[in-house]
Amino acid sequence: MRIVIPIDDNSLTSNVSDTFARSNYFALVDKENGNLKMVENPFKAMTKGVGVKLFEWLVDTHKMNALLAFEMGYKVQQMASEANLQIIIVNEQNKTLEELLNFMGIEPDSKI
């Protein structure tokens, strides 16, 4: 499973972003092998259609098949559902990427 997690900056100690589409960065995590890559959000400055563009980019370019977030727009949720992607909603704010990975039993060991 390849999971995308919106984060505020590109470090393991970064907090999970409060919003999905307007996040500064994304952690791309391969749950099977612990590979981790952090990428900047190329669409965050757009005024319209951010969620759609971002979703297509994450799925087509990075082959993600699960989305984890504290908050996610309806359009992204709808697209994920139609594409049979797993949506994981985090109930607590102020969680770090490292805390989430530990909770999921993922110990990142390399970059992808």
Residue frames as a rotation matrix with the C-alpha (Angstrom) as fourth column:
MET 1
0.585 0.811 0.000 0.00
0.811 -0.585 0.000 0.00
0.000 0.000 -1.000 0.00
ARG 2
-0.603 -0.718 0.347 1.31
0.723 -0.676 -0.143 3.43
0.337 0.164 0.927 -0.96
ILE 3
0.376 0.732 -0.568 -0.01
0.918 -0.379 0.120 6.15
-0.128 -0.566 -0.814 1.36
VAL 4
-0.333 -0.403 0.852 0.09
0.458 -0.860 -0.227 9.91
0.824 0.314 0.471 0.86
ILE 5
0.246 0.321 -0.914 0.14
0.962 -0.198 0.190 12.11
-0.121 -0.926 -0.358 3.98
PRO 6
0.494 -0.054 0.868 -0.11
0.308 -0.923 -0.232 15.94
0.813 0.382 -0.439 3.85
ILE 7
0.251 -0.501 -0.828 2.58
0.959 0.011 0.284 17.58
-0.133 -0.865 0.483 6.00
ASP 8
0.904 0.142 -0.403 3.64
0.183 -0.981 0.064 21.13
-0.386 -0.132 -0.913 6.86
ASP 9
0.389 -0.832 -0.396 7.34
-0.901 -0.433 0.025 20.74
-0.193 0.347 -0.918 6.02
ASN 10
0.611 -0.153 -0.777 9.67
-0.432 0.758 -0.489 18.07
0.663 0.634 0.397 4.67
SER 11
-0.588 -0.777 0.225 10.80
-0.645 0.282 -0.711 16.35
0.489 -0.563 -0.667 7.86
LEU 12
-0.463 0.376 -0.803 9.76
0.422 0.890 0.174 13.43
0.780 -0.258 -0.571 10.02
THR 13
-0.712 0.151 -0.686 8.98
0.650 -0.231 -0.724 15.86
-0.268 -0.961 0.066 12.85
SER 14
-0.900 0.423 0.110 6.57
-0.289 -0.765 0.576 17.83
0.328 0.486 0.810 10.66
ASN 15
-0.497 0.833 0.242 2.96
-0.240 0.137 -0.961 18.05
-0.834 -0.536 0.132 11.77
VAL 16
-0.489 0.512 0.706 0.27
0.853 0.449 0.266 16.57
-0.181 0.732 -0.657 9.58
SER 17
-0.973 0.107 0.207 -1.25
-0.019 -0.922 0.387 19.49
0.232 0.373 0.898 7.66
ASP 18
-0.577 0.816 -0.043 -4.69
-0.126 -0.141 -0.982 20.73
-0.807 -0.561 0.185 8.69
THR 19
0.508 0.736 -0.447 -5.81
-0.585 -0.086 -0.806 20.65
-0.632 0.672 0.387 5.06
PHE 20
0.349 -0.338 0.874 -5.10
0.478 0.867 0.144 18.15
-0.806 0.367 0.464 2.32
ALA 21
0.610 -0.025 0.792 -5.05
0.788 -0.086 -0.609 20.05
0.083 0.996 -0.033 -0.98
ARG 22
0.815 -0.276 0.509 -3.35
-0.178 -0.956 -0.234 23.18
0.551 0.100 -0.828 0.42
SER 23
0.830 -0.556 -0.040 -0.64
0.299 0.384 0.874 21.28
-0.471 -0.737 0.485 2.25
ASN 24
0.482 -0.742 -0.466 2.94
-0.772 -0.611 0.174 22.47
-0.414 0.276 -0.867 1.70
TYR 25
-0.571 -0.735 -0.366 4.37
-0.812 0.570 0.124 18.97
0.117 0.368 -0.922 1.29
PHE 26
0.713 0.697 -0.069 3.33
-0.678 0.712 0.182 15.34
0.177 -0.083 0.981 1.08
ALA 27
-0.405 -0.727 0.555 4.98
-0.753 0.609 0.248 12.28
-0.518 -0.317 -0.794 2.55
LEU 28
0.425 0.437 -0.793 4.71
-0.805 0.584 -0.109 9.37
0.415 0.684 0.599 0.12
VAL 29
-0.277 -0.460 0.844 5.03
-0.869 0.495 -0.015 6.18
-0.410 -0.737 -0.537 2.12
ASP 30
-0.030 0.209 -0.978 5.26
-0.569 0.801 0.188 2.62
0.822 0.562 0.095 0.87
LYS 31
0.453 0.317 0.833 3.86
-0.891 0.168 0.421 0.64
-0.006 -0.933 0.359 3.79
GLU 32
0.977 -0.031 -0.213 5.27
0.000 0.989 -0.147 -2.67
0.215 0.144 0.966 2.55
ASN 33
0.348 -0.929 -0.124 8.94
0.783 0.361 -0.507 -1.68
0.516 0.080 0.853 2.61
GLY 34
0.424 -0.126 -0.897 9.03
0.744 -0.515 0.425 1.57
-0.516 -0.848 -0.124 4.62
ASN 35
-0.535 -0.622 0.572 10.30
0.838 -0.478 0.263 3.66
0.109 0.620 0.777 1.72
LEU 36
0.398 0.593 -0.700 9.57
0.686 -0.699 -0.202 7.35
-0.609 -0.400 -0.685 2.20
LYS 37
-0.571 -0.483 0.664 9.72
0.785 -0.559 0.268 10.31
0.242 0.674 0.698 -0.14
MET 38
0.033 0.555 -0.831 8.71
0.587 -0.684 -0.433 13.89
-0.809 -0.473 -0.348 0.62
VAL 39
-0.509 -0.121 0.852 7.50
0.836 -0.307 0.455 16.09
0.207 0.944 0.258 -2.24
GLU 40
-0.847 0.205 -0.491 6.42
-0.009 -0.928 -0.372 19.70
-0.532 -0.311 0.788 -2.42
ASN 41
0.075 0.958 0.275 2.82
0.665 0.157 -0.730 20.44
-0.743 0.238 -0.626 -3.39
PRO 42
-0.830 -0.476 0.291 3.06
0.519 -0.468 0.715 21.95
-0.204 0.744 0.636 -6.90
PHE 43
-0.343 0.802 0.489 -0.60
0.600 -0.213 0.771 23.10
0.723 0.557 -0.408 -6.85
LYS 44
-0.209 0.307 -0.928 -0.94
0.962 -0.108 -0.252 24.87
-0.178 -0.945 -0.273 -3.48
ALA 45
-0.754 -0.147 -0.641 -0.86
0.154 -0.987 0.045 28.37
-0.639 -0.065 0.766 -5.01
MET 46
-0.807 0.514 0.290 -3.67
0.346 0.013 0.938 27.69
0.478 0.858 -0.188 -7.50
THR 47
-0.789 0.564 0.243 -6.94
-0.607 -0.652 -0.455 29.49
-0.098 -0.506 0.857 -6.85
LYS 48
0.328 0.944 0.047 -9.31
-0.896 0.326 -0.302 26.85
-0.301 0.057 0.952 -8.29
GLY 49
0.795 0.167 -0.584 -9.28
-0.457 0.798 -0.394 23.12
0.400 0.580 0.710 -8.93
VAL 50
-0.113 -0.926 0.361 -6.44
-0.972 0.027 -0.235 22.34
0.208 -0.377 -0.903 -6.54
GLY 51
0.016 0.171 0.985 -7.94
-0.641 0.758 -0.121 19.11
-0.767 -0.630 0.122 -5.19
VAL 52
0.912 0.386 0.141 -8.63
-0.127 0.589 -0.798 17.64
-0.391 0.710 0.586 -8.62
LYS 53
0.603 -0.755 -0.256 -5.17
-0.535 -0.145 -0.832 18.46
0.591 0.639 -0.492 -10.01
LEU 54
-0.196 -0.697 0.689 -3.47
-0.980 0.128 -0.150 17.24
0.017 -0.705 -0.709 -6.86
PHE 55
0.363 0.425 0.829 -5.43
-0.477 0.849 -0.226 13.99
-0.801 -0.313 0.511 -6.77
GLU 56
0.994 0.031 -0.106 -4.59
-0.109 0.413 -0.904 13.21
0.016 0.910 0.414 -10.40
TRP 57
0.312 -0.950 0.027 -0.90
-0.715 -0.254 -0.652 14.02
0.626 0.184 -0.758 -9.81
LEU 58
-0.166 -0.365 0.916 -0.66
-0.933 0.358 -0.026 11.84
-0.319 -0.859 -0.400 -6.70
VAL 59
0.489 0.452 0.747 -2.39
-0.241 0.892 -0.382 8.86
-0.839 0.007 0.545 -8.30
ASP 60
0.999 -0.042 -0.010 -1.00
0.000 0.228 -0.974 9.08
0.043 0.973 0.228 -11.85
THR 61
0.425 -0.901 0.086 2.55
-0.553 -0.334 -0.763 10.23
0.717 0.276 -0.640 -11.13
HIS 62
-0.419 -0.652 0.632 3.21
-0.875 0.104 -0.473 8.72
0.243 -0.751 -0.614 -7.70
LYS 63
-0.311 0.341 -0.887 0.89
-0.160 0.901 0.402 5.67
0.937 0.267 -0.226 -7.88
MET 64
-0.888 0.058 0.457 -0.61
-0.460 -0.064 -0.886 6.35
-0.023 -0.996 0.084 -4.45
ASN 65
-0.464 0.765 -0.447 -3.53
0.084 0.540 0.837 4.15
0.882 0.351 -0.314 -3.42
ALA 66
0.208 0.550 -0.809 -4.39
0.948 0.091 0.306 5.48
0.242 -0.830 -0.502 0.05
LEU 67
-0.168 -0.174 0.970 -4.90
0.065 -0.984 -0.165 9.02
0.984 0.035 0.176 1.35
LEU 68
-0.003 0.115 -0.993 -4.40
0.985 0.170 0.017 9.96
0.171 -0.979 -0.114 5.00
ALA 69
-0.561 -0.154 0.814 -5.46
0.182 -0.981 -0.061 13.37
0.808 0.114 0.578 6.30
PHE 70
-0.850 0.333 -0.409 -7.04
0.352 -0.219 -0.910 15.31
-0.393 -0.917 0.069 9.13
GLU 71
0.142 0.884 -0.446 -9.34
-0.081 -0.438 -0.895 17.10
-0.987 0.163 0.010 6.72
MET 72
-0.841 -0.357 0.407 -10.08
0.333 0.254 0.908 16.43
-0.428 0.899 -0.095 3.06
GLY 73
-0.592 0.609 -0.529 -12.37
-0.708 -0.706 -0.021 18.21
-0.386 0.361 0.849 0.64
TYR 74
0.247 0.828 0.503 -15.51
-0.350 0.560 -0.751 16.55
-0.904 0.009 0.428 -0.64
LYS 75
0.724 0.032 -0.689 -14.32
-0.689 0.043 -0.723 16.46
0.007 0.999 0.053 -4.26
VAL 76
-0.344 -0.916 -0.207 -11.10
-0.860 0.396 -0.322 14.63
0.377 0.067 -0.924 -3.33
GLN 77
-0.527 0.230 0.818 -13.07
-0.499 0.696 -0.517 12.20
-0.688 -0.680 -0.252 -1.16
GLN 78
0.572 0.820 -0.029 -15.46
-0.443 0.279 -0.852 11.57
-0.690 0.500 0.522 -4.03
MET 79
0.455 -0.488 -0.745 -12.63
-0.816 0.106 -0.568 10.99
0.356 0.866 -0.351 -6.52
ALA 80
-0.627 -0.714 0.312 -10.87
-0.777 0.551 -0.304 8.64
0.045 -0.433 -0.900 -4.11
SER 81
-0.157 0.674 0.722 -14.06
-0.409 0.621 -0.669 6.67
-0.899 -0.400 0.178 -3.59
GLU 82
0.774 0.482 -0.409 -14.66
-0.532 0.146 -0.834 6.38
-0.343 0.864 0.370 -7.34
ALA 83
0.220 -0.799 -0.560 -11.06
-0.766 0.213 -0.606 5.20
0.603 0.562 -0.565 -7.83
ASN 84
0.839 0.202 -0.505 -11.39
0.109 0.847 0.520 2.65
0.533 -0.492 0.689 -4.97
LEU 85
-0.306 -0.936 0.176 -8.65
0.014 -0.189 -0.982 4.33
0.952 -0.298 0.070 -2.96
GLN 86
0.120 0.273 -0.954 -8.56
0.931 0.304 0.204 3.97
0.346 -0.913 -0.217 0.79
ILE 87
0.088 -0.029 0.996 -9.23
-0.161 -0.987 -0.015 7.15
0.983 -0.159 -0.092 2.80
ILE 88
-0.049 -0.184 -0.982 -7.82
0.917 0.381 -0.117 7.34
0.396 -0.906 0.150 6.32
ILE 89
0.383 0.243 0.891 -9.01
-0.042 -0.959 0.280 10.26
0.923 -0.145 -0.357 8.47
VAL 90
-0.584 -0.633 -0.508 -6.91
0.576 0.118 -0.809 11.21
0.572 -0.765 0.296 11.51
ASN 91
0.447 0.886 -0.125 -9.01
0.678 -0.244 0.694 12.36
0.584 -0.395 -0.709 14.45
GLU 92
0.587 -0.292 -0.755 -6.33
0.619 -0.439 0.651 14.26
-0.522 -0.850 -0.077 16.36
GLN 93
0.887 -0.349 0.303 -4.62
-0.044 -0.717 -0.696 17.44
0.460 0.604 -0.651 15.30
ASN 94
0.489 -0.789 0.373 -0.94
-0.869 -0.477 0.129 18.14
0.076 -0.388 -0.919 15.98
LYS 95
0.750 -0.313 0.583 0.28
0.149 0.938 0.312 14.66
-0.644 -0.147 0.751 15.15
THR 96
-0.004 -0.819 -0.574 3.70
-0.780 -0.357 0.514 14.45
-0.626 0.450 -0.637 13.58
LEU 97
0.400 0.038 -0.916 4.54
-0.797 0.507 -0.328 12.35
0.452 0.861 0.233 10.57
GLU 98
-0.624 -0.744 -0.239 6.84
-0.489 0.611 -0.623 10.26
0.610 -0.271 -0.745 12.75
GLU 99
-0.637 0.474 0.608 4.06
-0.566 0.248 -0.786 9.60
-0.523 -0.845 0.111 15.29
LEU 100
0.430 0.855 -0.289 1.69
-0.822 0.239 -0.516 8.47
-0.372 0.460 0.806 12.53
LEU 101
0.140 -0.458 -0.878 4.26
-0.693 0.588 -0.417 6.20
0.708 0.667 -0.235 10.94
ASN 102
-0.863 -0.459 0.211 5.05
-0.452 0.515 -0.728 4.64
0.226 -0.724 -0.652 14.32
PHE 103
-0.262 0.865 0.429 1.33
-0.700 0.136 -0.701 4.14
-0.664 -0.484 0.570 14.99
MET 104
0.666 0.519 -0.535 0.97
-0.743 0.397 -0.539 2.36
-0.067 0.757 0.650 11.65
GLY 105
0.650 -0.466 0.600 4.01
0.079 0.827 0.557 0.20
-0.756 -0.315 0.574 12.37
ILE 106
0.823 -0.381 0.421 6.10
0.449 -0.017 -0.893 1.77
0.347 0.925 0.157 9.63
GLU 107
0.472 -0.765 -0.439 9.75
0.248 -0.363 0.898 2.48
-0.846 -0.533 0.019 10.26
PRO 108
0.988 -0.073 -0.136 11.01
-0.153 -0.347 -0.925 4.56
0.020 0.935 -0.354 7.33
ASP 109
0.475 -0.859 0.192 14.43
0.353 0.386 0.852 3.37
-0.806 -0.337 0.487 6.29
SER 110
-0.605 -0.714 0.353 15.09
0.624 -0.151 0.767 4.93
-0.494 0.684 0.537 2.90
LYS 111
-0.250 0.453 -0.855 13.99
-0.449 -0.837 -0.312 7.46
-0.858 0.306 0.413 0.34
ILE 112
-0.040 0.263 0.964 12.03
0.762 0.632 -0.141 6.60
-0.646 0.729 -0.226 -2.80
